[in-house]
Amino acid sequence: DDGPASPPSPMLFTVNTTNDAINGRCDDIHCSLREAIIAANFHTSIIDVIAFNIPGPGPHTISPGSALPTISDPVVIDGLSQPGAGCGSGPPTLQIQLDGSGAGNANGLDISAGNSGVLGLVINRFNLNGIMLRANGNSRIECNYIGVDIAGTSALPNGVGVFIFRSFNNTIGGADAGKGNLISGNLQHGVMILTGPGHNGSGNSVQGNLIGPDITGVAALGNGGDGVHIENAVSNTAIGGTGSRMGNIISGNSGSGVAIDGATNNTVLGNYIGTAATGLAVLANGQHGVYIYNAASNNTVGGISAAARNLISGNTQDGVRYRRQQLYRQPGTGQLYWHRRCRHSFFEQRQQWRFYCQWGLYQHYWGRQRRSP
């Protein structure tokens, strides 16, 4: 008896061409990104790596002629492996661009495997989503440009930038230098997180990103919807945080900076929402800074520590708006029905305490607010 079989070793698949052809295998002679994904999917039960070593001066553009294969087995797609690419304390120098203008009705990268990573890519012009994470979780999206050109200064939109659908514990960006993404210029939301009853959509984090500005952080490219939109049974999402690099710059979007639609137990901490990255100039979102509605509950915006405070200023409508859905008894019938009541936000941008607001510490009334006992 030789004992149990050893687990398979990770495989390295190196993309060495910009073309989209399939010649039967991914090898040193020819390996397209499409071939590399197929090969990684075939090599199951281990996290493989797709690297890049495309000859000649960069940047290099890969233009799929149709949707790339869904990533069904864990893999790290590492655009930073291409010579000349880097993400550090300064602006990234990205060398691999995925151009979806010829791919039809497609996502840039569609990942159902979980436990995967996308690093150092420019992803633009896909009709659906720049990146879609669905089903299994624990993936990381770091140091990508999503919805913009390779310089990070012009919009080349996808539909949604990053769409997390019924998936959990994913990290968009991160607290360390060089992990944040630029997610701007997309036609709909920058980041959308959606789940439903019976599906796990908890524990996702969106940290250290530019969502709406260009790479300089001082000019707006915007997303056509909300900067970050979370909906339905999504819970325990961290938008920003209290670490030194966890906060996002969420500004210049056509909708609200952050929209929480019916979701519970989420946090919005340490972000700049409606300002440039300096915090000294207006880069307004087209609607509210933070919009909480449709019976969303137990969501926290800011905190009592300095690190938890958001800078929410300059937005076109309210800094924070809360619209709740309430259950009423119909007069004379005893029947219960849902009714949506809208009120003006208690959060006034001119007030000194605008940097702190935590739902649950306040009871809300028409025309005024009162501290809970």
KEKE-555841 format. One line per 4 residues: number of its first residue (from 1); their letters; for each residue z, x, y of C-alpha. Coordinates in nm, 2 decimals, always signed. Each point is the difference from the previous one (the first is absolute). Last residue first. Layout:
N
NUM	a	Z,X,Y | ...
# end
This chain:
373
373	psrr	+2.53,-3.30,+5.67 | -0.38,+0.01,+0.04 | -0.12,+0.12,+0.34 | -0.18,-0.27,+0.19
369	qrgw	-0.36,-0.03,+0.11 | -0.15,-0.21,+0.27 | -0.29,-0.23,+0.08 | -0.01,-0.20,-0.32
365	yhqy	+0.25,+0.15,-0.23 | +0.01,+0.30,-0.23 | +0.31,+0.13,-0.19 | +0.03,+0.38,+0.02
361	lgwq	+0.14,+0.27,-0.22 | -0.22,-0.11,-0.29 | -0.32,+0.13,+0.15 | +0.06,+0.35,+0.14
357	cyfr	-0.13,+0.08,+0.34 | +0.04,+0.33,+0.18 | -0.25,+0.18,+0.23 | -0.02,-0.30,+0.24
353	wqqr	+0.37,+0.05,+0.10 | -0.09,+0.08,+0.35 | -0.19,-0.32,+0.06 | -0.35,+0.02,+0.14
349	qeff	-0.17,-0.04,-0.34 | +0.17,-0.33,-0.06 | +0.10,-0.07,-0.36 | +0.13,-0.36,+0.00
345	shrc	-0.35,-0.09,-0.11 | -0.14,-0.33,+0.13 | +0.03,-0.27,-0.26 | -0.22,-0.15,-0.26
341	rrhw	+0.12,-0.26,-0.24 | -0.18,-0.06,-0.33 | +0.08,-0.31,-0.18 | +0.06,-0.04,-0.37
337	ylqg	+0.09,-0.34,-0.14 | +0.30,-0.17,-0.15 | +0.00,-0.38,-0.05 | +0.30,-0.20,+0.10
333	tgpq	-0.24,-0.27,+0.13 | +0.14,-0.12,+0.33 | -0.03,+0.33,+0.18 | -0.18,+0.27,-0.21
329	rylq	+0.25,+0.26,-0.12 | -0.09,+0.34,+0.12 | -0.06,+0.34,-0.18 | -0.08,+0.29,+0.24
325	qrry	-0.28,+0.25,+0.03 | +0.09,+0.29,+0.23 | -0.19,+0.16,+0.28 | +0.15,+0.33,+0.12
321	rvgd	-0.18,+0.21,+0.26 | +0.08,+0.36,+0.08 | -0.14,+0.18,+0.30 | -0.17,-0.32,+0.10
317	qtng	-0.37,-0.03,+0.12 | -0.24,+0.28,+0.11 | +0.22,+0.28,-0.12 | +0.12,+0.26,+0.25
313	siln	+0.33,+0.09,-0.18 | +0.17,+0.03,-0.34 | +0.17,+0.33,-0.04 | +0.18,-0.05,-0.33
309	raaa	+0.36,+0.10,-0.05 | +0.11,+0.13,-0.34 | +0.05,+0.36,+0.10 | +0.22,-0.10,+0.29
305	sigg	+0.24,-0.18,-0.23 | +0.07,-0.37,+0.05 | -0.30,-0.12,-0.18 | -0.37,-0.09,+0.04
301	vtnn	-0.18,-0.30,-0.13 | +0.16,-0.13,-0.31 | -0.14,-0.28,-0.22 | +0.25,-0.24,-0.17
297	saan	-0.24,-0.29,+0.01 | -0.37,-0.09,+0.03 | -0.02,-0.38,+0.02 | -0.36,+0.00,+0.12
293	yiyv	+0.04,+0.25,+0.28 | +0.09,+0.35,+0.12 | -0.23,+0.16,+0.26 | +0.07,+0.36,+0.12
289	ghqg	-0.17,+0.14,+0.31 | -0.17,-0.33,+0.07 | -0.37,-0.07,+0.07 | -0.27,+0.24,+0.10
285	nalv	+0.20,+0.32,-0.07 | +0.03,+0.20,+0.31 | -0.04,+0.38,+0.04 | +0.22,+0.04,+0.31
281	algt	+0.11,+0.35,+0.10 | +0.32,+0.20,-0.02 | +0.09,-0.04,-0.37 | -0.19,+0.33,-0.06
277	aatg	-0.17,-0.15,-0.30 | -0.15,-0.26,+0.22 | +0.18,-0.33,+0.03 | -0.02,-0.35,-0.15
273	iyng	+0.23,+0.06,-0.30 | +0.17,+0.34,-0.02 | +0.20,+0.00,-0.33 | +0.35,+0.09,-0.10
269	lvtn	+0.08,-0.29,-0.23 | -0.18,-0.31,-0.12 | +0.18,-0.12,-0.31 | -0.08,-0.26,-0.27
265	ntag	+0.24,-0.23,-0.17 | -0.23,-0.30,-0.02 | -0.36,-0.10,+0.04 | -0.13,-0.33,+0.14
261	diav	-0.26,+0.17,+0.22 | +0.13,+0.33,+0.15 | -0.25,+0.12,+0.26 | +0.03,+0.35,+0.15
257	gsgs	-0.21,+0.12,+0.30 | -0.13,-0.34,+0.06 | -0.37,-0.08,+0.01 | -0.28,+0.20,+0.18
253	ngsi	+0.17,+0.33,-0.08 | +0.06,+0.26,+0.27 | +0.33,+0.12,-0.13 | +0.20,+0.07,-0.31
249	ingm	+0.13,+0.36,+0.03 | +0.20,+0.03,-0.32 | +0.36,+0.13,-0.04 | +0.09,+0.21,-0.30
245	rsgt	-0.04,+0.34,+0.16 | +0.36,+0.07,+0.12 | +0.16,-0.22,-0.27 | +0.13,-0.34,+0.10
241	ggia	-0.27,-0.21,-0.16 | -0.35,-0.13,+0.06 | -0.12,-0.33,-0.16 | +0.22,-0.01,-0.31
237	tnsv	-0.09,-0.29,-0.23 | +0.29,-0.15,-0.19 | -0.18,-0.32,-0.07 | -0.35,-0.15,-0.04
233	anei	+0.02,-0.36,-0.13 | -0.25,-0.13,+0.26 | -0.15,+0.23,+0.26 | +0.01,+0.34,+0.16
229	hvgd	-0.24,+0.10,+0.28 | +0.00,+0.34,+0.16 | -0.22,+0.08,+0.30 | -0.10,-0.37,+0.03
225	ggng	-0.36,-0.11,+0.01 | -0.31,+0.18,+0.14 | +0.15,+0.34,-0.03 | +0.02,+0.21,+0.31
221	laav	-0.19,+0.30,+0.13 | +0.24,+0.06,+0.28 | +0.06,+0.32,+0.19 | +0.32,+0.20,+0.02
217	gtid	+0.09,+0.08,-0.36 | -0.24,+0.30,+0.00 | -0.14,-0.10,-0.34 | -0.11,-0.34,+0.13
213	pgil	+0.25,-0.29,+0.04 | +0.02,-0.31,-0.22 | +0.24,+0.11,-0.28 | +0.10,+0.36,+0.04
209	ngqv	+0.22,+0.07,-0.30 | +0.35,+0.15,-0.07 | +0.12,-0.27,-0.23 | -0.12,-0.31,-0.18
205	sngs	+0.22,-0.06,-0.31 | -0.03,-0.23,-0.30 | +0.32,-0.10,-0.18 | -0.10,-0.35,-0.11
201	gnhg	-0.32,-0.18,-0.10 | +0.09,-0.09,-0.35 | -0.18,-0.31,-0.12 | +0.15,-0.32,-0.13
197	pgtl	-0.04,-0.18,+0.33 | -0.26,+0.16,+0.22 | -0.11,+0.33,+0.15 | -0.15,+0.14,+0.32
193	imvg	+0.02,+0.32,+0.19 | -0.26,+0.06,+0.27 | -0.04,+0.33,+0.19 | -0.25,+0.03,+0.29
189	hqln	-0.08,-0.37,+0.01 | -0.35,-0.12,+0.05 | -0.31,+0.17,+0.13 | +0.13,+0.35,-0.04
185	gsil	+0.00,+0.24,+0.29 | +0.33,+0.17,-0.08 | +0.20,+0.14,-0.29 | +0.08,+0.36,+0.07
181	ngkg	+0.22,+0.11,-0.28 | +0.33,+0.19,+0.00 | +0.08,+0.27,-0.26 | -0.06,+0.31,+0.21
177	adag	+0.36,+0.06,+0.10 | +0.24,-0.17,-0.24 | +0.13,-0.36,+0.04 | -0.27,-0.18,-0.18
173	gitn	-0.34,-0.16,+0.02 | -0.06,-0.32,-0.19 | +0.25,+0.00,-0.29 | -0.02,-0.24,-0.29
169	nfsr	+0.31,-0.14,-0.17 | -0.17,-0.32,-0.11 | -0.34,-0.17,-0.05 | -0.09,-0.37,+0.01
165	fifv	-0.28,+0.09,+0.25 | +0.03,+0.30,+0.23 | -0.30,+0.01,+0.24 | -0.06,+0.31,+0.20
161	gvgn	-0.26,+0.00,+0.29 | -0.12,-0.36,-0.02 | -0.37,-0.07,+0.04 | -0.11,+0.36,+0.05
157	plas	-0.09,+0.11,+0.35 | -0.17,+0.31,+0.14 | +0.21,+0.03,+0.32 | -0.03,+0.32,+0.21
153	tgai	+0.25,+0.28,+0.07 | +0.13,+0.11,-0.33 | -0.24,+0.29,-0.02 | -0.12,-0.11,-0.35
149	dvgi	-0.08,-0.34,+0.13 | +0.24,-0.29,-0.02 | +0.11,-0.29,-0.23 | +0.24,+0.20,-0.22
145	ynce	+0.07,+0.36,+0.08 | +0.22,+0.14,-0.27 | +0.31,+0.22,+0.00 | +0.19,-0.17,-0.28
141	irsn	-0.03,-0.31,-0.22 | +0.26,+0.00,-0.28 | +0.01,-0.21,-0.31 | +0.32,-0.13,-0.17
137	gnar	-0.16,-0.34,-0.10 | -0.18,-0.18,-0.27 | -0.19,-0.32,+0.09 | -0.21,+0.08,+0.31
133	lmig	-0.06,+0.27,+0.25 | -0.31,-0.04,+0.20 | -0.13,+0.27,+0.23 | -0.26,-0.03,+0.27
129	nlnf	-0.01,-0.37,-0.07 | -0.30,-0.24,-0.01 | -0.33,+0.08,+0.17 | +0.05,+0.37,-0.02
125	rniv	-0.11,+0.19,+0.32 | +0.27,+0.27,-0.01 | +0.21,+0.23,-0.21 | +0.09,+0.35,+0.12
121	lglv	+0.19,+0.17,-0.27 | +0.30,+0.24,+0.00 | +0.22,-0.13,-0.28 | -0.03,-0.31,-0.23
117	gsng	+0.27,-0.01,-0.26 | +0.07,-0.18,-0.33 | +0.30,-0.13,-0.19 | -0.16,-0.35,-0.01
113	asid	-0.30,-0.07,-0.21 | -0.16,-0.28,+0.20 | -0.16,+0.21,+0.26 | -0.31,-0.12,+0.19
109	lgna	-0.14,+0.28,+0.22 | -0.25,-0.08,+0.28 | -0.01,-0.36,-0.09 | -0.33,-0.17,-0.05
105	ngag	-0.24,-0.28,+0.11 | -0.30,+0.23,+0.02 | +0.03,+0.38,-0.04 | -0.25,+0.11,+0.26
101	sgdl	+0.22,+0.01,+0.31 | +0.30,+0.12,-0.21 | +0.02,+0.35,+0.14 | +0.26,+0.21,-0.18
97	qiql	+0.07,+0.31,+0.21 | +0.13,+0.34,-0.13 | +0.08,+0.29,+0.23 | +0.32,-0.10,+0.19
93	tppg	+0.15,+0.23,+0.26 | +0.32,-0.18,+0.08 | +0.14,+0.00,+0.35 | +0.30,+0.23,+0.04
89	sgcg	+0.32,+0.03,-0.21 | -0.19,+0.04,-0.32 | -0.28,-0.16,-0.19 | -0.29,+0.22,-0.12
85	agpq	-0.36,+0.02,-0.11 | -0.20,+0.32,+0.03 | -0.08,+0.03,-0.37 | +0.03,-0.34,-0.17
81	slgd	+0.34,-0.03,-0.17 | +0.12,-0.22,+0.29 | -0.21,-0.29,-0.13 | +0.23,-0.03,-0.30
77	ivvp	-0.05,-0.31,-0.21 | +0.31,-0.02,-0.21 | -0.04,-0.19,-0.32 | +0.17,-0.27,-0.20
73	dsit	-0.23,-0.21,-0.23 | -0.19,-0.31,+0.11 | -0.17,+0.13,+0.31 | -0.26,-0.27,+0.06
69	plas	-0.35,+0.15,-0.02 | -0.17,+0.06,+0.33 | -0.18,-0.30,+0.16 | -0.37,+0.06,+0.05
65	gpsi	-0.23,+0.26,+0.15 | +0.29,+0.22,+0.08 | -0.04,+0.22,+0.31 | +0.19,+0.33,-0.03
61	thpg	+0.01,+0.19,+0.33 | +0.09,+0.37,+0.03 | +0.18,+0.16,+0.30 | -0.08,+0.27,-0.07
57	pgpi	-0.19,+0.33,-0.04 | -0.16,+0.06,-0.34 | +0.10,-0.07,-0.36 | +0.22,-0.30,-0.10
53	nfai	+0.33,+0.11,-0.15 | +0.20,-0.32,-0.03 | +0.30,-0.09,-0.22 | +0.06,-0.30,-0.23
49	vdii	+0.34,+0.04,-0.17 | +0.13,-0.16,-0.31 | +0.32,-0.19,-0.05 | +0.04,-0.05,-0.38
45	sthf	-0.03,-0.28,-0.25 | -0.38,-0.03,+0.00 | -0.30,+0.23,+0.04 | -0.27,-0.26,+0.02
41	naai	+0.11,-0.11,+0.34 | -0.01,+0.36,+0.12 | -0.36,+0.04,-0.14 | -0.12,-0.32,+0.17
37	iaer	+0.16,+0.11,+0.33 | -0.16,+0.34,-0.02 | -0.34,-0.14,-0.07 | +0.02,-0.23,+0.31
33	lsch	+0.12,+0.30,+0.21 | -0.31,+0.19,-0.12 | +0.03,+0.29,-0.25 | -0.30,+0.22,-0.07
29	iddc	-0.03,+0.35,-0.14 | +0.37,+0.08,-0.03 | +0.06,-0.32,-0.19 | +0.04,-0.38,+0.03
25	rgni	-0.21,-0.16,-0.27 | -0.29,-0.23,-0.07 | -0.23,+0.07,+0.29 | +0.15,-0.26,+0.24
21	adnt	-0.13,+0.02,+0.35 | +0.18,-0.07,+0.33 | -0.09,+0.31,+0.19 | +0.25,+0.20,+0.20
17	tnvt	+0.03,+0.28,-0.26 | +0.27,+0.22,-0.15 | +0.28,-0.25,-0.09 | +0.26,+0.19,-0.21
13	flmp	+0.17,-0.18,-0.29 | +0.33,+0.16,-0.09 | +0.17,-0.14,-0.32 | +0.36,-0.05,-0.06
9	spps	+0.12,+0.10,-0.34 | +0.03,-0.25,-0.29 | +0.34,-0.07,-0.14 | +0.09,+0.22,-0.30
5	apgd	-0.02,-0.17,-0.34 | +0.33,-0.08,-0.17 | +0.12,+0.23,-0.27 | -0.21,+0.24,-0.20
1	d	+0.11,-0.15,-0.33
# end
